[in-house]
Each structure stands twice: as C-alpha cells, then as structure tokens.
Amino acid sequence: MLRYYTAGESHGECLIAFLSGLPAGLKIDQEFVDRELWRRQQGYGRGGRMKIERDHAHILSGVRHGLTIGSPISVQIENRDWKNWQESLPVGEGDPAKHRRVASPRPGHADLAGALKYNFSEARYVLERASARESAARVAIGALAKSFLRELGIRVLSHVVATGGVSVEKEVPWERIETLYGKEDVLLNCADPEAEQRMKEEVDKVLKTGDSLGGVFEVVARNVPPGLGTYAQWDERLDAMLAAAVMSLQAVKAVEIGAGVTAAFSPGSAVHDEIGYSAREGFTAFSRTRNHAGGIEGGVSNGEEIRVRGYLKPISTLRRPLQSVDFATREPVKAAYERSDVCVVPAAGVAAEAMVALTLAKCALQKFGGDSMTETCRNYRGYCEQLKHY
Ligand code: EPS
C-alpha cells in the first residue's frame, strides 16, 4: 500500500515528504529527482521567489547505497527564503512586532475560508500552508514513483495546452511532448512554438496590468497496461483516483479525462473509440483508432495512453488587487498583495505529473504486489504474458 504525506510552510525552514510502500531494490537517481524539482521551478510568469530557491531533495531515510530498502522514505527540501523569515515566522514565541500579518483576504485564495475555519485573526498561517510551494514536496516523492513506474516501462510527462485564452487545438503526440523534457528554456512548456509565443505575449500583458492568468495542462502516461483500477468499488476507479489527485493541486478547479468535456456535447458515435484486432506492438492485439476515453473505460486502464487535463484558475494574488475587507476593522479595503507568480501552468503540470505517477504507482502495486522489485517485476511480467495469450 503506497501512502504519502507532506509537511511544511512556504516560508518555514523546509518542506518534508513521506512515502511508504515502495518495494525494496528500486534504484534511486538523485540527479533525476533534482531535475524534476528544477522542472517544477521553471516557466515564464513565475515571481521572484524562484530566483531564491534551488530545490534539492535531501533524502533522509528509506534509501541506502542508492536503492530503496522497503522502509518509509522521508525527503527534506530546504526553503532558502527561510533566512528572510526566521524572525517573522519563528517556531518559538518570538517577537510579535515582527509578525507579518496578511491583513485582508485575497478573493480566490484560501485566506478567508482558512482564517474562519482555524479561528485565526488574519491569514498568515493559512497562506503558509495553502501555498503551492507545498507541491515541491509532492514532486520529490512523485519522482520516486516515476522511477518505480519506469521499471514497468511506464512514462509520465506533461505539456501546456492553454494559457490566457490561447490554446493548442489538436492532440499532441507523445513524441512531441517528450522533446519538451530536455529543454533548458522551458518557457510555457507548450509543444506548439507558435502558440507558445502567443501565450508568452498574454503573460506579458498581465505582467504589465498587474493581473494574473490560469490555463490548462495535460498529463500523459504512456505504456500503462490494461487493468489498473477497477469498476468494482467507487473509490477504486482509476479515473476517480486521478481526478482527486490532480484536483488536490493548488489552483486546479476542474479535471478532464480524455475528451471528457466535449464528449458531453457529442453523440455516442462521435465519442467512443471503436475496437479492432490486429497483430501489433503493445499489451494485446486489441487496437483503437483514437483515444477519446483518455486510456480509461469503466474506471479501468484500457492500455491506451492515459490523458488527464487540469484546469487552473488564475493566480489569486493580484498586483492590482480586488475588493476585500480588513480582518481587524471590517472596513472595505483592497486585498493584500504579497510577491507572487502571475502564471504557473507549466509548474502545475509538473506537479500533476507527480500526482499521476503516485496514483499509478499505487494502483500498480495493488495489482502486482511485491516487497522487492524482483518480486513486483516478476508478477508484472507474468501478467503481461497472460495478456499476450488472452
Ligand atoms: C505562492 C506565492 C509565491 C510563489 C509560491 C506560491 O511565493 P512567495 O510568497 O514566497 O513569493 O512563488 O510558490 C513557490 C514558492 C513554489 O515553490 O512554487 C502562493 O501564495 O501560493
């Protein structure tokens, strides 16, 4: 059973992630984990904070001599910005005069709902934990889940399909998404250079006007065998698990699997993916000519690429703030402003890759079991043989 948690405040000393349930004997490549963290830090439209941070996964437990040992893994990511916050966010009592209050809640942020819920007089502690900084911890353990999936031949990547009203119309093939991975200048992580340029112009516009942008990312998981997840119980459906995992990311307000949204407005004949049978590479000889289902039918993976889209609301911290109310005086004021990003769609896509990888790894372990990679891979190969002879 794969389980994971994170801890840490955005401007606290560090972020922590726990992951337990990975089999023993999985090779962990520190460079790969840190590259994933680097990818999450990229993208056009990020704020000044990313110039301060240089995220590195400091693995504290569960990995020895470069291999997992079946024990819980804990990872620490330092917040370099902590040195600027030690006095205003101390663990001990500290000096109340140095506290940095968030005096008026930002519409769209967790500020007001969180302050009401936890009975805080202002929103500092709310934003510290609600912040998307937390997603760095998920990316670190997501990289471990990706390493596990890779042993089964499964790959997970993302790309941006819309930002600021500019969108990529056609389905982007895996090979094009893969070329984005090695790029040093991530920009908007969009596979269509012309659309990406127009997206960049949209970001430039909001940078000038003090506004912010949302968008849509797509996560693609390739080479997922048929049979992960089940229709047998509501909370074991793969689509339900993926939707919850991606929706749990900061600022995601909708999740779509395959052509889910347009399918709702189309007749069945235009939506469902017809089935053929011919000798070909893959898990089985059953084939499809298209993939509107996004690789999942009845809550079960069907062997096609899994495609999950996350719809991101615009960042809720605005340099030209919306109307709000002062927590202390209850007078109308403009919402608080703190240094912020104006667009984070590429970064959110990388965080969503981590959530998809963790979900698929959990389902794969449910199906194939195993306490060591030798055992898990043997079970996996046995299942693939069974599929071949179906
Ligand atoms: C965030 C506000 C900004 C972002 C942060 C999320 O941080 P700061 O207030 O320190 O400038 O940069 O994202 C990250 C730090 C990160 O690593 O992604 C927020 O309020 O959600």
Residues whose N, C-alpha, C, O or C-beta is under 5 A from the ligand:
A	BS01	EPS	G47 R49 A130 S131 A132 R133 R339 S340 D341
